[in-house]
Amino acid sequence: MLTGERTVPGIETENYWFRRHEIAYRQILDLCADRDVLEAGSGEGYGADMIADAARSVTCVDYDTAAVAHTRARYPRLTVHQGNLVDLPLSDASVDVVVNFQVIEHLWDQPAFVAECVRVLRPGGLLLISTPNRITFSPGRDTPLNPFHTRELNAAELRALLTDGGLRVREMLGVHHGTRLGDLDEKWGGSIIDAQIDRALAGTPWPDDLAGDVAAVAADDFVVTREADADIDASLDLFAIAERA
């Protein structure tokens, strides 16, 4: 069911958001190579299936029973559990990598989730986490723009959440529009994101050229930059690589 809560591949009007998520999965394949990986909050399952091309094993946990059933049916090489992310159905020190992309902003108890990640990670294991940057995703708002989000984070808040939970943040990166998406922002009055949201909220049909522009977006139209190389507070999404001691 398309509610806006999770991203689904293969739908032209969802393609911008799918590709914006896909770039983060591409970024981590080397970090997952030949490792046991947990995707905590696996949603539709496409990301875990991408990781499975590189990893030794991939286990998925999601709270939604329909999403779990869908993932099991569509991606049979994955091991999929229904469960709560603050009570992961895995043993202590059982995985090398935990992936949590575009999920932590949905959770009510974010510190409890980080503690669970620390528990299931082996020593030296990695938590790879992405989330919308609060500064650019819900600018000037006290509450998130997305009704499915409970608490959004900026880079400093994400770093504090991870370090307070006992992890060492190795790197903080940001996702930005590349040149082609910058051109589309200009074409659509400053923001191709706002052009999509405005029409969705109005319930009006998209113009053919907007639908075509969104359908043509590719993962390579986004760029991932290090905190030292670009203003992290201007990023669209944050991407942290954190390590368990």
ZAVEX-551883 format. One line per field, with one value per residue (C-alpha): residue in one letter; x, y, z. Coordinates in steps of 0.1 Angstrom, whole numbers, plus 5000, padded with zeros to 4 digits. Example, Ala and Ser with C-alpha at 12.3 -4.5 7.8 and 13.67 -1.06 7.14 Angstrom:
res = A / S
east = 5123 / 5137
north = 4955 / 4989
up = 5078 / 5071
This chain:
res = M / L / T / G / E / R / T / V / P / G / I / E / T / E / N / Y / W / F / R / R / H / E / I / A / Y / R / Q / I / L / D / L / C / A / D / R / D / V / L / E / A / G / S / G / E / G / Y / G / A / D / M / I / A / D / A / A / R / S / V / T / C / V / D / Y / D / T / A / A / V / A / H / T / R / A / R / Y / P / R / L / T / V / H / Q / G / N / L / V / D / L / P / L / S / D / A / S / V / D / V / V / V / N / F / Q / V / I / E / H / L / W / D / Q / P / A / F / V / A / E / C / V / R / V / L / R / P / G / G / L / L / L / I / S / T / P / N / R / I / T / F / S / P / G / R / D / T / P / L / N / P / F / H / T / R / E / L / N / A / A / E / L / R / A / L / L / T / D / G / G / L / R / V / R / E / M / L / G / V / H / H / G / T / R / L / G / D / L / D / E / K / W / G / G / S / I / I / D / A / Q / I / D / R / A / L / A / G / T / P / W / P / D / D / L / A / G / D / V / A / A / V / A / A / D / D / F / V / V / T / R / E / A / D / A / D / I / D / A / S / L / D / L / F / A / I / A / E / R / A
east = 5000 / 5014 / 5010 / 5043 / 5057 / 5081 / 5098 / 5089 / 5109 / 5094 / 5068 / 5076 / 5061 / 5082 / 5114 / 5131 / 5128 / 5138 / 5170 / 5178 / 5177 / 5195 / 5226 / 5232 / 5230 / 5255 / 5278 / 5280 / 5285 / 5322 / 5317 / 5293 / 5315 / 5318 / 5302 / 5271 / 5247 / 5214 / 5191 / 5171 / 5139 / 5141 / 5108 / 5101 / 5134 / 5151 / 5180 / 5187 / 5186 / 5212 / 5234 / 5231 / 5251 / 5281 / 5275 / 5281 / 5246 / 5217 / 5191 / 5161 / 5140 / 5108 / 5079 / 5052 / 5038 / 5028 / 5063 / 5078 / 5055 / 5063 / 5100 / 5099 / 5080 / 5099 / 5135 / 5139 / 5176 / 5171 / 5163 / 5134 / 5120 / 5091 / 5101 / 5105 / 5138 / 5142 / 5140 / 5159 / 5153 / 5191 / 5217 / 5244 / 5274 / 5259 / 5265 / 5293 / 5272 / 5238 / 5222 / 5195 / 5185 / 5157 / 5142 / 5155 / 5134 / 5103 / 5113 / 5100 / 5129 / 5160 / 5186 / 5171 / 5175 / 5212 / 5217 / 5202 / 5226 / 5255 / 5243 / 5240 / 5272 / 5305 / 5335 / 5347 / 5313 / 5297 / 5264 / 5256 / 5228 / 5211 / 5183 / 5168 / 5187 / 5162 / 5175 / 5167 / 5139 / 5116 / 5131 / 5118 / 5094 / 5091 / 5075 / 5085 / 5068 / 5064 / 5035 / 5053 / 5084 / 5087 / 5120 / 5143 / 5180 / 5207 / 5243 / 5252 / 5222 / 5229 / 5265 / 5255 / 5229 / 5256 / 5284 / 5261 / 5252 / 5288 / 5298 / 5326 / 5316 / 5342 / 5327 / 5297 / 5286 / 5259 / 5237 / 5233 / 5218 / 5243 / 5245 / 5215 / 5192 / 5205 / 5193 / 5159 / 5156 / 5161 / 5135 / 5109 / 5111 / 5139 / 5131 / 5120 / 5112 / 5087 / 5072 / 5064 / 5051 / 5030 / 5011 / 5008 / 4993 / 4969 / 4958 / 4962 / 4977 / 5013 / 5022 / 5037 / 5071 / 5074 / 5064 / 5090 / 5117 / 5110 / 5109 / 5143 / 5162 / 5191 / 5211 / 5241 / 5223 / 5230 / 5265 / 5277 / 5302 / 5324 / 5317 / 5352 / 5344 / 5309 / 5285 / 5269 / 5240 / 5231 / 5228 / 5195 / 5202 / 5229 / 5249 / 5270 / 5295 / 5299 / 5319 / 5314 / 5345
north = 5000 / 5034 / 5056 / 5075 / 5056 / 5035 / 5037 / 5012 / 5005 / 5003 / 5032 / 5062 / 5088 / 5073 / 5072 / 5103 / 5090 / 5055 / 5067 / 5090 / 5059 / 5037 / 5058 / 5051 / 5013 / 5016 / 5034 / 5006 / 4975 / 4974 / 4977 / 4947 / 4925 / 4889 / 4900 / 4890 / 4919 / 4929 / 4954 / 4968 / 4982 / 4965 / 4978 / 4965 / 4946 / 4960 / 4974 / 4942 / 4923 / 4948 / 4941 / 4904 / 4907 / 4915 / 4901 / 4866 / 4867 / 4892 / 4891 / 4915 / 4927 / 4948 / 4955 / 4955 / 4921 / 4929 / 4942 / 4910 / 4888 / 4908 / 4906 / 4868 / 4863 / 4887 / 4882 / 4845 / 4847 / 4869 / 4857 / 4878 / 4882 / 4902 / 4921 / 4953 / 4972 / 4980 / 4942 / 4926 / 4889 / 4882 / 4869 / 4891 / 4897 / 4879 / 4903 / 4923 / 4952 / 4967 / 4988 / 5013 / 5035 / 5061 / 5044 / 5059 / 5090 / 5067 / 5054 / 5065 / 5053 / 5060 / 5054 / 5020 / 5011 / 5022 / 5001 / 4971 / 4976 / 4977 / 4944 / 4925 / 4938 / 4919 / 4939 / 4962 / 4959 / 4988 / 5006 / 5023 / 5047 / 5073 / 5097 / 5129 / 5160 / 5178 / 5212 / 5207 / 5182 / 5200 / 5236 / 5259 / 5234 / 5221 / 5189 / 5168 / 5175 / 5138 / 5125 / 5091 / 5107 / 5110 / 5128 / 5140 / 5148 / 5171 / 5160 / 5171 / 5153 / 5121 / 5121 / 5127 / 5099 / 5074 / 5085 / 5086 / 5050 / 5039 / 5040 / 5058 / 5078 / 5071 / 5093 / 5115 / 5121 / 5140 / 5133 / 5162 / 5168 / 5165 / 5187 / 5173 / 5175 / 5210 / 5219 / 5203 / 5223 / 5255 / 5243 / 5236 / 5269 / 5261 / 5226 / 5195 / 5181 / 5209 / 5205 / 5169 / 5175 / 5205 / 5184 / 5154 / 5176 / 5193 / 5159 / 5172 / 5153 / 5159 / 5176 / 5152 / 5169 / 5167 / 5130 / 5125 / 5143 / 5123 / 5090 / 5097 / 5104 / 5080 / 5072 / 5088 / 5121 / 5123 / 5128 / 5117 / 5141 / 5139 / 5163 / 5179 / 5186 / 5201 / 5218 / 5189 / 5211 / 5217 / 5180 / 5163 / 5131 / 5123 / 5091 / 5080 / 5052 / 5042 / 5015 / 4993 / 4992
up = 5000 / 4990 / 5020 / 5018 / 5048 / 5028 / 4994 / 4967 / 4935 / 4901 / 4904 / 4883 / 4906 / 4935 / 4915 / 4929 / 4964 / 4954 / 4937 / 4966 / 4989 / 4963 / 4963 / 5000 / 4994 / 4966 / 4989 / 5014 / 4993 / 4999 / 5037 / 5036 / 5014 / 5028 / 5061 / 5080 / 5077 / 5094 / 5078 / 5107 / 5092 / 5058 / 5044 / 5009 / 5008 / 4977 / 4997 / 5015 / 4982 / 4968 / 4999 / 4993 / 4961 / 4983 / 5018 / 5032 / 5046 / 5050 / 5077 / 5077 / 5105 / 5100 / 5123 / 5095 / 5088 / 5053 / 5044 / 5059 / 5039 / 5007 / 5013 / 5019 / 4987 / 4964 / 4978 / 4987 / 4994 / 5024 / 5060 / 5072 / 5107 / 5120 / 5151 / 5170 / 5163 / 5200 / 5207 / 5178 / 5174 / 5171 / 5195 / 5211 / 5188 / 5159 / 5129 / 5115 / 5100 / 5109 / 5081 / 5091 / 5062 / 5064 / 5095 / 5127 / 5122 / 5125 / 5159 / 5192 / 5213 / 5192 / 5221 / 5228 / 5191 / 5191 / 5222 / 5204 / 5175 / 5199 / 5214 / 5182 / 5166 / 5169 / 5182 / 5155 / 5137 / 5119 / 5122 / 5088 / 5093 / 5070 / 5078 / 5063 / 5075 / 5097 / 5086 / 5050 / 5052 / 5076 / 5076 / 5103 / 5118 / 5153 / 5142 / 5111 / 5078 / 5072 / 5094 / 5097 / 5113 / 5151 / 5155 / 5127 / 5133 / 5121 / 5118 / 5154 / 5169 / 5149 / 5160 / 5197 / 5195 / 5182 / 5205 / 5236 / 5227 / 5229 / 5192 / 5175 / 5145 / 5118 / 5092 / 5086 / 5050 / 5032 / 5002 / 4977 / 4943 / 4915 / 4885 / 4866 / 4896 / 4902 / 4867 / 4875 / 4907 / 4887 / 4861 / 4887 / 4905 / 4929 / 4940 / 4922 / 4957 / 4964 / 4929 / 4937 / 4973 / 4962 / 4936 / 4959 / 4987 / 4962 / 4948 / 4913 / 4883 / 4876 / 4843 / 4818 / 4819 / 4857 / 4856 / 4829 / 4848 / 4880 / 4862 / 4846 / 4878 / 4884 / 4915 / 4898 / 4898 / 4936 / 4951 / 4985 / 5001 / 5032 / 5061 / 5055 / 5018 / 5019 / 5043 / 5061 / 5073 / 5036 / 5028 / 5019 / 5038 / 5065 / 5063 / 5093 / 5096 / 5132 / 5148 / 5179 / 5202
